[in-house]
């Protein structure tokens, strides 16, 4: 696949970089998946403003100026948080994020909605839960699931900065990619929400249950738990079960990987392509 892809390095916050890349490629759609994640964003809001807020605005403007008809945006369950009534999130739940990262993602959603109404841009987004997969390098509030598997596979001890009972909705990266493509190809007349929550692994495992699944597959896996009080409090306020009925009804979303299959596939990826994850 590498010979079918042109890689252009640039800064999302630099409009000239965006315009040059879009002019050169003339895409039918822009998949805007780049961002600083939650931990880094909250540690450096100024950098996150440049990458996640200005970067998203630049993508939308580049699409408008250069007649790109569609933008698909990676939003997040981080857009939810405070003052949530009920015991789950859905696409009608009030969005009051607790993090700068979530606030920036909410800006992206509302800005994209404006560009759809004002300029006719076919803007759609997915509010992802934690995305699990091999090769995660950037720390996020809920990235322990990926590292739990990869560090164990490499024979290294791993300490989870969350309590064993913590339930963080996750989706496997292959399901996430398939969901992006499925949403992009859905007939626009079938869509009502345009910004969609998706739930991944069914049912949502606790951190302790994930650890047990890893231990069953990796003999000697040394996984321990030492919750970070600040992060734990944020996770417990921010994370609830996801009702993704609108994504299922409007464009046929359905995950393929449960927790066991997710772990098995990450381990297979690490075995078959060790050089990628050294």
Secondary structure, DSSP 8 states (H G I E B T S, - for coil): -GGG-------TT-HHHHHHHHHHH--SEEEE-----HHHHHH-HHHHIIIIIIHHHHHHHHHHHTT--EEEEEEEGGG-BTT--SSEE-TTS---BSSHHHHHHHHHHHHHHHHHHHH--EEEEEEE-EEE-TT--S--TT-HHHHHHHHHHTT--EEESS-TT-B--EEEHHHHHHHHHHHHHS-GGG-S-SEEE---SSS--BHHHHHHHHHHHSTT--EEE---HHHHHHHHHH--EE--HHHHHHH-------HHHHHHHHHHHHHHTGGGG-
